[in-house]
Amino acid sequence: MDERTPPADRHHLLAIYLNDHLAGATAGEARFARAARSHRGTDAGRVLERLTREVAEDRRTLVRLMGALGVGSDRRLQVLGRAGEALGTLKTNGRLLRRSPLSSVVELEMLSLGVQGKGALWRSLRELALDDDRLDADELEELVERAARQSAELEAVRRSAVAEALGSGHREGPSAVPPQAG
């Protein structure tokens, strides 16, 4: 007995999967922009500004790939993604009138999770590219590598934020934030 999912069901499941990631990418783009503004004028802010541009580009790439695969975007999920991201900013992290240093830690951890999820998306699509010529495996490999680099850069910024907020005693100073990529 063939246990494979019928093609029509696979397309439906792919549409759900891609739209879920698009909703996450939409929320992530807004969250990156907010984080970059919160850290403006710092080494972390410069990294986050660049990553914000890259995340926006990654989102546009996802939309393009969805089109190539014949998958439309579900506007309702995009609205829900933005609303969820906005609600996530209401947590006070111990302070009501000004930003808590813990806010940066939590925010950077959320961004890291998003980038890890995006990397998983690109790896999944890279697998599909083995049997689907609408997808370019080489482009997807580049996106996988880019997500891994973004994840590493976020981790360096997060570790610096942890040291600042929680006083780990292992702060590496300005070099804890990776240099800007070309």
C-alpha positions as CSV (number, residue, x, y, z in Angstrom):
1,M,0.0,0.0,0.0
2,D,1.3,3.4,-1.0
3,E,1.5,5.6,2.1
4,R,2.4,8.8,0.2
5,T,0.2,11.8,0.4
6,P,-1.9,12.3,-2.8
7,P,-0.6,15.2,-4.9
8,A,-3.7,17.4,-4.3
9,D,-3.3,17.0,-0.5
10,R,0.5,17.6,-0.8
11,H,-0.2,20.9,-2.5
12,H,-2.7,21.9,0.1
13,L,-0.3,21.0,2.9
14,L,2.5,22.9,1.2
15,A,0.2,26.0,1.0
16,I,-0.5,25.8,4.7
17,Y,3.2,25.3,5.5
18,L,4.4,28.2,3.4
19,N,1.6,30.5,4.6
20,D,2.5,29.7,8.2
21,H,6.1,30.6,7.5
22,L,5.0,33.8,5.6
23,A,3.0,34.8,8.7
24,G,6.1,34.2,10.8
25,A,8.3,36.1,8.3
26,T,5.8,39.0,8.4
27,A,5.9,39.2,12.2
28,G,9.6,38.6,12.3
29,E,10.3,41.5,9.9
30,A,8.3,43.8,12.2
31,R,10.1,42.5,15.3
32,F,13.5,42.9,13.7
33,A,12.7,46.5,12.8
34,R,11.6,47.2,16.3
35,A,14.7,45.6,17.8
36,A,16.9,47.6,15.4
37,R,15.2,50.9,16.5
38,S,15.6,49.9,20.2
39,H,19.3,49.4,19.7
40,R,19.9,52.4,17.3
41,G,23.4,53.9,17.6
42,T,25.0,50.7,19.1
43,D,27.0,47.9,17.6
44,A,24.0,45.6,18.2
45,G,21.8,48.1,16.4
46,R,24.0,48.1,13.3
47,V,23.9,44.3,13.2
48,L,20.1,44.4,13.7
49,E,19.6,47.0,11.0
50,R,21.4,44.9,8.5
51,L,19.6,41.8,9.5
52,T,16.3,43.6,9.2
53,R,17.1,44.4,5.6
54,E,18.1,40.7,5.0
55,V,14.9,39.4,6.7
56,A,12.8,41.6,4.5
57,E,14.6,40.3,1.5
58,D,14.1,36.7,2.7
59,R,10.4,37.4,3.1
60,R,10.2,38.7,-0.5
61,T,12.1,35.5,-1.6
62,L,9.5,33.4,0.2
63,V,6.7,35.2,-1.6
64,R,8.4,34.7,-4.9
65,L,8.9,31.0,-4.2
66,M,5.3,30.6,-3.2
67,G,4.3,32.1,-6.5
68,A,6.6,29.7,-8.4
69,L,4.9,26.8,-6.6
70,G,1.4,28.1,-7.3
71,V,0.7,29.0,-3.7
72,G,-1.1,32.2,-2.9
73,S,-0.7,34.1,0.4
74,D,-3.4,33.9,3.0
75,R,-4.0,37.6,4.1
76,R,-5.7,36.5,7.3
77,L,-2.6,34.8,8.5
78,Q,-0.5,37.9,7.7
79,V,-2.9,40.0,9.8
80,L,-2.7,37.5,12.7
81,G,1.1,37.4,12.5
82,R,1.3,41.2,12.8
83,A,-1.2,41.2,15.6
84,G,0.6,38.5,17.5
85,E,3.9,40.3,17.1
86,A,2.3,43.6,18.4
87,L,0.8,41.8,21.4
88,G,4.2,40.3,22.2
89,T,5.5,43.8,22.8
90,L,3.1,44.4,25.7
91,K,5.1,42.3,28.2
92,T,6.8,44.7,30.6
93,N,9.8,42.5,31.7
94,G,9.8,44.2,35.1
95,R,9.5,47.8,34.1
96,L,6.5,49.9,33.2
97,L,7.8,53.3,32.0
98,R,11.0,52.5,30.2
99,R,12.6,49.6,28.4
100,S,14.1,46.8,30.6
101,P,17.5,45.3,29.7
102,L,15.7,42.0,29.9
103,S,13.5,43.1,27.0
104,S,16.5,42.9,24.7
105,V,17.3,39.4,25.9
106,V,13.8,38.1,25.3
107,E,13.4,39.9,22.0
108,L,16.7,38.5,20.7
109,E,15.7,35.0,21.8
110,M,12.5,35.4,19.8
111,L,14.3,36.6,16.8
112,S,16.7,33.7,17.1
113,L,13.9,31.2,17.1
114,G,12.4,32.9,14.0
115,V,15.7,32.7,12.1
116,Q,16.1,29.0,13.1
117,G,12.5,28.3,11.8
118,K,13.4,30.1,8.6
119,G,16.5,28.0,8.2
120,A,14.3,24.9,8.6
121,L,12.0,26.2,5.9
122,W,14.8,26.7,3.5
123,R,16.1,23.2,4.3
124,S,12.7,21.7,3.7
125,L,12.4,23.5,0.3
126,R,15.9,22.4,-0.6
127,E,14.7,18.8,-0.2
128,L,11.7,19.5,-2.4
129,A,14.0,21.0,-5.0
130,L,15.4,17.6,-5.5
131,D,12.2,16.6,-7.3
132,D,10.7,19.9,-8.3
133,D,12.4,22.0,-10.9
134,R,10.4,25.1,-9.9
135,L,12.8,25.4,-7.1
136,D,16.5,26.1,-7.4
137,A,18.5,23.9,-4.9
138,D,21.6,26.2,-5.2
139,E,19.6,29.3,-4.2
140,L,18.0,27.4,-1.3
141,E,21.5,26.2,-0.2
142,E,22.6,29.9,-0.1
143,L,19.5,30.8,1.9
144,V,20.2,27.9,4.4
145,E,23.8,29.3,4.8
146,R,22.5,32.8,5.2
147,A,20.1,31.7,7.9
148,A,22.9,29.9,9.7
149,R,25.1,33.1,9.6
150,Q,22.1,35.2,10.8
151,S,21.6,32.8,13.7
152,A,25.3,33.0,14.7
153,E,25.2,36.8,14.6
154,L,22.1,37.0,16.7
155,E,23.6,34.6,19.2
156,A,26.6,37.0,19.6
157,V,24.3,39.9,20.1
158,R,22.1,37.9,22.5
159,R,25.0,36.9,24.6
160,S,26.1,40.5,24.9
161,A,22.6,41.4,26.0
162,V,22.5,38.7,28.6
163,A,25.8,39.9,30.0
164,E,24.5,43.4,30.2
165,A,21.1,42.5,31.7
166,L,22.0,39.7,34.0
167,G,25.6,40.3,34.7
168,S,27.1,37.0,33.6
169,G,30.6,38.3,34.2
170,H,31.8,36.9,30.9
171,R,31.1,39.9,28.8
172,E,33.5,40.0,25.9
173,G,33.1,43.7,25.2
174,P,32.4,45.3,21.8
175,S,34.0,42.3,20.0
176,A,31.1,40.2,21.2
177,V,29.1,41.7,18.3
178,P,30.3,40.2,15.0
179,P,31.6,42.6,12.4
180,Q,29.2,43.7,9.6
181,A,29.2,41.3,6.7
182,G,30.0,42.7,3.3
